[in-house]
Amino acid sequence: MNDFLPDIRFIDALVYLISTLKNLLNINKNTIDQAIEEFIDNLPKFIQSELKRLG
């Protein structure tokens, strides 16, 4: 049996795990960004304009 085969499988699994974690972080960041945008959209207009001025 090839001794390198288990290492390749481990590396493939590790790459897949890291890729999946990166995707989860991006999804969560996008969800947070959307929630913040919705919150700001529901603030009074004068507060929105001040936030835009500061940002």
mmCIF file as gemmi writes it, N, C-alpha and C atoms, coordinates in Angstrom:
data_model
loop_
_atom_site.group_PDB
_atom_site.id
_atom_site.type_symbol
_atom_site.label_atom_id
_atom_site.label_alt_id
_atom_site.label_comp_id
_atom_site.label_asym_id
_atom_site.label_entity_id
_atom_site.label_seq_id
_atom_site.pdbx_PDB_ins_code
_atom_site.Cartn_x
_atom_site.Cartn_y
_atom_site.Cartn_z
_atom_site.occupancy
_atom_site.B_iso_or_equiv
_atom_site.pdbx_formal_charge
_atom_site.auth_seq_id
_atom_site.auth_asym_id
_atom_site.pdbx_PDB_model_num
ATOM 1 N N . MET Axp A 1 ? 0.846 -1.192 0 1 0 ? 1 A 1
ATOM 2 C CA . MET Axp A 1 ? 0 0 0 1 0 ? 1 A 1
ATOM 3 C C . MET Axp A 1 ? 0.884 1.246 0 1 0 ? 1 A 1
ATOM 4 N N . ASN Axp A 2 ? 0.411 2.286 -0.609 1 0 ? 2 A 1
ATOM 5 C CA . ASN Axp A 2 ? 1.16 3.532 -0.712 1 0 ? 2 A 1
ATOM 6 C C . ASN Axp A 2 ? 1.112 4.277 0.619 1 0 ? 2 A 1
ATOM 7 N N . ASP Axp A 3 ? 2.288 4.606 1.154 1 0 ? 3 A 1
ATOM 8 C CA . ASP Axp A 3 ? 2.349 5.308 2.442 1 0 ? 3 A 1
ATOM 9 C C . ASP Axp A 3 ? 1.888 6.758 2.329 1 0 ? 3 A 1
ATOM 10 N N . PHE Axp A 4 ? 1.925 7.341 1.139 1 0 ? 4 A 1
ATOM 11 C CA . PHE Axp A 4 ? 1.575 8.747 0.981 1 0 ? 4 A 1
ATOM 12 C C . PHE Axp A 4 ? 0.077 8.983 0.846 1 0 ? 4 A 1
ATOM 13 N N . LEU Axp A 5 ? -0.673 7.962 0.571 1 0 ? 5 A 1
ATOM 14 C CA . LEU Axp A 5 ? -2.112 8.117 0.377 1 0 ? 5 A 1
ATOM 15 C C . LEU Axp A 5 ? -2.827 8.722 1.589 1 0 ? 5 A 1
ATOM 16 N N . PRO Axp A 6 ? -2.56 8.269 2.823 1 0 ? 6 A 1
ATOM 17 C CA . PRO Axp A 6 ? -3.234 8.903 3.969 1 0 ? 6 A 1
ATOM 18 C C . PRO Axp A 6 ? -2.908 10.391 4.108 1 0 ? 6 A 1
ATOM 19 N N . ASP Axp A 7 ? -1.663 10.803 3.776 1 0 ? 7 A 1
ATOM 20 C CA . ASP Axp A 7 ? -1.298 12.215 3.853 1 0 ? 7 A 1
ATOM 21 C C . ASP Axp A 7 ? -2.086 13.046 2.849 1 0 ? 7 A 1
ATOM 22 N N . ILE Axp A 8 ? -2.257 12.54 1.659 1 0 ? 8 A 1
ATOM 23 C CA . ILE Axp A 8 ? -3.018 13.26 0.642 1 0 ? 8 A 1
ATOM 24 C C . ILE Axp A 8 ? -4.465 13.421 1.099 1 0 ? 8 A 1
ATOM 25 N N . ARG Axp A 9 ? -5.033 12.392 1.63 1 0 ? 9 A 1
ATOM 26 C CA . ARG Axp A 9 ? -6.414 12.486 2.114 1 0 ? 9 A 1
ATOM 27 C C . ARG Axp A 9 ? -6.527 13.49 3.258 1 0 ? 9 A 1
ATOM 28 N N . PHE Axp A 10 ? -5.552 13.481 4.154 1 0 ? 10 A 1
ATOM 29 C CA . PHE Axp A 10 ? -5.574 14.431 5.266 1 0 ? 10 A 1
ATOM 30 C C . PHE Axp A 10 ? -5.47 15.862 4.739 1 0 ? 10 A 1
ATOM 31 N N . ILE Axp A 11 ? -4.559 16.09 3.806 1 0 ? 11 A 1
ATOM 32 C CA . ILE Axp A 11 ? -4.378 17.435 3.253 1 0 ? 11 A 1
ATOM 33 C C . ILE Axp A 11 ? -5.64 17.889 2.527 1 0 ? 11 A 1
ATOM 34 N N . ASP Axp A 12 ? -6.245 16.993 1.748 1 0 ? 12 A 1
ATOM 35 C CA . ASP Axp A 12 ? -7.494 17.343 1.066 1 0 ? 12 A 1
ATOM 36 C C . ASP Axp A 12 ? -8.59 17.699 2.067 1 0 ? 12 A 1
ATOM 37 N N . ALA Axp A 13 ? -8.673 16.929 3.136 1 0 ? 13 A 1
ATOM 38 C CA . ALA Axp A 13 ? -9.678 17.207 4.167 1 0 ? 13 A 1
ATOM 39 C C . ALA Axp A 13 ? -9.397 18.538 4.852 1 0 ? 13 A 1
ATOM 40 N N . LEU Axp A 14 ? -8.125 18.823 5.099 1 0 ? 14 A 1
ATOM 41 C CA . LEU Axp A 14 ? -7.755 20.078 5.748 1 0 ? 14 A 1
ATOM 42 C C . LEU Axp A 14 ? -8.082 21.275 4.851 1 0 ? 14 A 1
ATOM 43 N N . VAL Axp A 15 ? -7.778 21.163 3.565 1 0 ? 15 A 1
ATOM 44 C CA . VAL Axp A 15 ? -8.104 22.236 2.621 1 0 ? 15 A 1
ATOM 45 C C . VAL Axp A 15 ? -9.613 22.454 2.568 1 0 ? 15 A 1
ATOM 46 N N . TYR Axp A 16 ? -10.362 21.366 2.527 1 0 ? 16 A 1
ATOM 47 C CA . TYR Axp A 16 ? -11.827 21.472 2.502 1 0 ? 16 A 1
ATOM 48 C C . TYR Axp A 16 ? -12.348 22.145 3.773 1 0 ? 16 A 1
ATOM 49 N N . LEU Axp A 17 ? -11.799 21.765 4.926 1 0 ? 17 A 1
ATOM 50 C CA . LEU Axp A 17 ? -12.224 22.354 6.2 1 0 ? 17 A 1
ATOM 51 C C . LEU Axp A 17 ? -11.944 23.851 6.228 1 0 ? 17 A 1
ATOM 52 N N . ILE Axp A 18 ? -10.759 24.244 5.822 1 0 ? 18 A 1
ATOM 53 C CA . ILE Axp A 18 ? -10.401 25.663 5.822 1 0 ? 18 A 1
ATOM 54 C C . ILE Axp A 18 ? -11.283 26.441 4.85 1 0 ? 18 A 1
ATOM 55 N N . SER Axp A 19 ? -11.522 25.874 3.685 1 0 ? 19 A 1
ATOM 56 C CA . SER Axp A 19 ? -12.389 26.524 2.698 1 0 ? 19 A 1
ATOM 57 C C . SER Axp A 19 ? -13.805 26.709 3.239 1 0 ? 19 A 1
ATOM 58 N N . THR Axp A 20 ? -14.324 25.685 3.893 1 0 ? 20 A 1
ATOM 59 C CA . THR Axp A 20 ? -15.669 25.759 4.466 1 0 ? 20 A 1
ATOM 60 C C . THR Axp A 20 ? -15.743 26.815 5.562 1 0 ? 20 A 1
ATOM 61 N N . LEU Axp A 21 ? -14.736 26.873 6.417 1 0 ? 21 A 1
ATOM 62 C CA . LEU Axp A 21 ? -14.718 27.878 7.484 1 0 ? 21 A 1
ATOM 63 C C . LEU Axp A 21 ? -14.662 29.293 6.911 1 0 ? 21 A 1
ATOM 64 N N . LYS Axp A 22 ? -13.871 29.487 5.854 1 0 ? 22 A 1
ATOM 65 C CA . LYS Axp A 22 ? -13.813 30.809 5.219 1 0 ? 22 A 1
ATOM 66 C C . LYS Axp A 22 ? -15.179 31.207 4.672 1 0 ? 22 A 1
ATOM 67 N N . ASN Axp A 23 ? -15.869 30.261 4.041 1 0 ? 23 A 1
ATOM 68 C CA . ASN Axp A 23 ? -17.202 30.554 3.506 1 0 ? 23 A 1
ATOM 69 C C . ASN Axp A 23 ? -18.184 30.899 4.617 1 0 ? 23 A 1
ATOM 70 N N . LEU Axp A 24 ? -18.111 30.195 5.74 1 0 ? 24 A 1
ATOM 71 C CA . LEU Axp A 24 ? -18.997 30.499 6.87 1 0 ? 24 A 1
ATOM 72 C C . LEU Axp A 24 ? -18.732 31.895 7.406 1 0 ? 24 A 1
ATOM 73 N N . LEU Axp A 25 ? -17.479 32.279 7.495 1 0 ? 25 A 1
ATOM 74 C CA . LEU Axp A 25 ? -17.147 33.621 7.978 1 0 ? 25 A 1
ATOM 75 C C . LEU Axp A 25 ? -17.687 34.678 7.031 1 0 ? 25 A 1
ATOM 76 N N . ASN Axp A 26 ? -17.583 34.451 5.738 1 0 ? 26 A 1
ATOM 77 C CA . ASN Axp A 26 ? -18.111 35.415 4.766 1 0 ? 26 A 1
ATOM 78 C C . ASN Axp A 26 ? -19.622 35.52 4.854 1 0 ? 26 A 1
ATOM 79 N N . ILE Axp A 27 ? -20.296 34.399 5.029 1 0 ? 27 A 1
ATOM 80 C CA . ILE Axp A 27 ? -21.753 34.421 5.149 1 0 ? 27 A 1
ATOM 81 C C . ILE Axp A 27 ? -22.155 35.216 6.387 1 0 ? 27 A 1
ATOM 82 N N . ASN Axp A 28 ? -21.478 34.969 7.502 1 0 ? 28 A 1
ATOM 83 C CA . ASN Axp A 28 ? -21.81 35.688 8.732 1 0 ? 28 A 1
ATOM 84 C C . ASN Axp A 28 ? -21.529 37.176 8.6 1 0 ? 28 A 1
ATOM 85 N N . LYS Axp A 29 ? -20.428 37.531 7.956 1 0 ? 29 A 1
ATOM 86 C CA . LYS Axp A 29 ? -20.107 38.941 7.763 1 0 ? 29 A 1
ATOM 87 C C . LYS Axp A 29 ? -21.172 39.607 6.902 1 0 ? 29 A 1
ATOM 88 N N . ASN Axp A 30 ? -21.593 38.936 5.848 1 0 ? 30 A 1
ATOM 89 C CA . ASN Axp A 30 ? -22.637 39.5 4.988 1 0 ? 30 A 1
ATOM 90 C C . ASN Axp A 30 ? -23.948 39.652 5.74 1 0 ? 30 A 1
ATOM 91 N N . THR Axp A 31 ? -24.286 38.694 6.576 1 0 ? 31 A 1
ATOM 92 C CA . THR Axp A 31 ? -25.513 38.765 7.367 1 0 ? 31 A 1
ATOM 93 C C . THR Axp A 31 ? -25.458 39.941 8.33 1 0 ? 31 A 1
ATOM 94 N N . ILE Axp A 32 ? -24.317 40.13 8.962 1 0 ? 32 A 1
ATOM 95 C CA . ILE Axp A 32 ? -24.147 41.253 9.891 1 0 ? 32 A 1
ATOM 96 C C . ILE Axp A 32 ? -24.247 42.575 9.138 1 0 ? 32 A 1
ATOM 97 N N . ASP Axp A 33 ? -23.597 42.664 7.985 1 0 ? 33 A 1
ATOM 98 C CA . ASP Axp A 33 ? -23.658 43.89 7.183 1 0 ? 33 A 1
ATOM 99 C C . ASP Axp A 33 ? -25.094 44.224 6.788 1 0 ? 33 A 1
ATOM 100 N N . GLN Axp A 34 ? -25.852 43.221 6.391 1 0 ? 34 A 1
ATOM 101 C CA . GLN Axp A 34 ? -27.253 43.445 6.017 1 0 ? 34 A 1
ATOM 102 C C . GLN Axp A 34 ? -28.073 43.922 7.207 1 0 ? 34 A 1
ATOM 103 N N . ALA Axp A 35 ? -27.84 43.332 8.373 1 0 ? 35 A 1
ATOM 104 C CA . ALA Axp A 35 ? -28.587 43.736 9.566 1 0 ? 35 A 1
ATOM 105 C C . ALA Axp A 35 ? -28.274 45.184 9.929 1 0 ? 35 A 1
ATOM 106 N N . ILE Axp A 36 ? -27.017 45.576 9.822 1 0 ? 36 A 1
ATOM 107 C CA . ILE Axp A 36 ? -26.63 46.954 10.131 1 0 ? 36 A 1
ATOM 108 C C . ILE Axp A 36 ? -27.263 47.92 9.135 1 0 ? 36 A 1
ATOM 109 N N . GLU Axp A 37 ? -27.249 47.559 7.859 1 0 ? 37 A 1
ATOM 110 C CA . GLU Axp A 37 ? -27.869 48.417 6.842 1 0 ? 37 A 1
ATOM 111 C C . GLU Axp A 37 ? -29.36 48.596 7.099 1 0 ? 37 A 1
ATOM 112 N N . GLU Axp A 38 ? -30.043 47.523 7.448 1 0 ? 38 A 1
ATOM 113 C CA . GLU Axp A 38 ? -31.478 47.616 7.746 1 0 ? 38 A 1
ATOM 114 C C . GLU Axp A 38 ? -31.72 48.487 8.971 1 0 ? 38 A 1
ATOM 115 N N . PHE Axp A 39 ? -30.879 48.35 9.986 1 0 ? 39 A 1
ATOM 116 C CA . PHE Axp A 39 ? -31.002 49.162 11.193 1 0 ? 39 A 1
ATOM 117 C C . PHE Axp A 39 ? -30.85 50.642 10.847 1 0 ? 39 A 1
ATOM 118 N N . ILE Axp A 40 ? -29.82 50.963 10.082 1 0 ? 40 A 1
ATOM 119 C CA . ILE Axp A 40 ? -29.575 52.357 9.709 1 0 ? 40 A 1
ATOM 120 C C . ILE Axp A 40 ? -30.715 52.896 8.853 1 0 ? 40 A 1
ATOM 121 N N . ASP Axp A 41 ? -31.24 52.07 7.963 1 0 ? 41 A 1
ATOM 122 C CA . ASP Axp A 41 ? -32.356 52.5 7.112 1 0 ? 41 A 1
ATOM 123 C C . ASP Axp A 41 ? -33.604 52.847 7.918 1 0 ? 41 A 1
ATOM 124 N N . ASN Axp A 42 ? -33.74 52.292 9.11 1 0 ? 42 A 1
ATOM 125 C CA . ASN Axp A 42 ? -34.919 52.552 9.937 1 0 ? 42 A 1
ATOM 126 C C . ASN Axp A 42 ? -34.706 53.665 10.96 1 0 ? 42 A 1
ATOM 127 N N . LEU Axp A 43 ? -33.52 54.236 10.982 1 0 ? 43 A 1
ATOM 128 C CA . LEU Axp A 43 ? -33.266 55.37 11.872 1 0 ? 43 A 1
ATOM 129 C C . LEU Axp A 43 ? -33.904 56.628 11.289 1 0 ? 43 A 1
ATOM 130 N N . PRO Axp A 44 ? -34.149 57.628 12.144 1 0 ? 44 A 1
ATOM 131 C CA . PRO Axp A 44 ? -34.642 58.907 11.626 1 0 ? 44 A 1
ATOM 132 C C . PRO Axp A 44 ? -33.653 59.485 10.6 1 0 ? 44 A 1
ATOM 133 N N . LYS Axp A 45 ? -34.187 60.214 9.647 1 0 ? 45 A 1
ATOM 134 C CA . LYS Axp A 45 ? -33.376 60.734 8.533 1 0 ? 45 A 1
ATOM 135 C C . LYS Axp A 45 ? -32.221 61.611 9.002 1 0 ? 45 A 1
ATOM 136 N N . PHE Axp A 46 ? -32.442 62.419 10.041 1 0 ? 46 A 1
ATOM 137 C CA . PHE Axp A 46 ? -31.362 63.301 10.487 1 0 ? 46 A 1
ATOM 138 C C . PHE Axp A 46 ? -30.196 62.5 11.07 1 0 ? 46 A 1
ATOM 139 N N . ILE Axp A 47 ? -30.487 61.376 11.698 1 0 ? 47 A 1
ATOM 140 C CA . ILE Axp A 47 ? -29.412 60.519 12.213 1 0 ? 47 A 1
ATOM 141 C C . ILE Axp A 47 ? -28.696 59.832 11.047 1 0 ? 47 A 1
ATOM 142 N N . GLN Axp A 48 ? -29.456 59.401 10.051 1 0 ? 48 A 1
ATOM 143 C CA . GLN Axp A 48 ? -28.848 58.782 8.87 1 0 ? 48 A 1
ATOM 144 C C . GLN Axp A 48 ? -27.885 59.749 8.18 1 0 ? 48 A 1
ATOM 145 N N . SER Axp A 49 ? -28.318 60.99 8.054 1 0 ? 49 A 1
ATOM 146 C CA . SER Axp A 49 ? -27.457 61.967 7.377 1 0 ? 49 A 1
ATOM 147 C C . SER Axp A 49 ? -26.194 62.247 8.184 1 0 ? 49 A 1
ATOM 148 N N . GLU Axp A 50 ? -26.303 62.27 9.51 1 0 ? 50 A 1
ATOM 149 C CA . GLU Axp A 50 ? -25.113 62.461 10.347 1 0 ? 50 A 1
ATOM 150 C C . GLU Axp A 50 ? -24.155 61.274 10.23 1 0 ? 50 A 1
ATOM 151 N N . LEU Axp A 51 ? -24.708 60.074 10.194 1 0 ? 51 A 1
ATOM 152 C CA . LEU Axp A 51 ? -23.866 58.887 10.039 1 0 ? 51 A 1
ATOM 153 C C . LEU Axp A 51 ? -23.15 58.894 8.691 1 0 ? 51 A 1
ATOM 154 N N . LYS Axp A 52 ? -23.849 59.313 7.645 1 0 ? 52 A 1
ATOM 155 C CA . LYS Axp A 52 ? -23.224 59.399 6.322 1 0 ? 52 A 1
ATOM 156 C C . LYS Axp A 52 ? -22.126 60.454 6.317 1 0 ? 52 A 1
ATOM 157 N N . ARG Axp A 53 ? -22.379 61.56 7.018 1 0 ? 53 A 1
ATOM 158 C CA . ARG Axp A 53 ? -21.387 62.635 7.082 1 0 ? 53 A 1
ATOM 159 C C . ARG Axp A 53 ? -20.127 62.158 7.795 1 0 ? 53 A 1
ATOM 160 N N . LEU Axp A 54 ? -20.309 61.367 8.858 1 0 ? 54 A 1
ATOM 161 C CA . LEU Axp A 54 ? -19.17 60.868 9.625 1 0 ? 54 A 1
ATOM 162 C C . LEU Axp A 54 ? -18.442 59.725 8.916 1 0 ? 54 A 1
ATOM 163 N N . GLY Axp A 55 ? -19.194 58.946 8.136 1 0 ? 55 A 1
ATOM 164 C CA . GLY Axp A 55 ? -18.623 57.753 7.506 1 0 ? 55 A 1
ATOM 165 C C . GLY Axp A 55 ? -17.919 58.049 6.264 1 0 ? 55 A 1
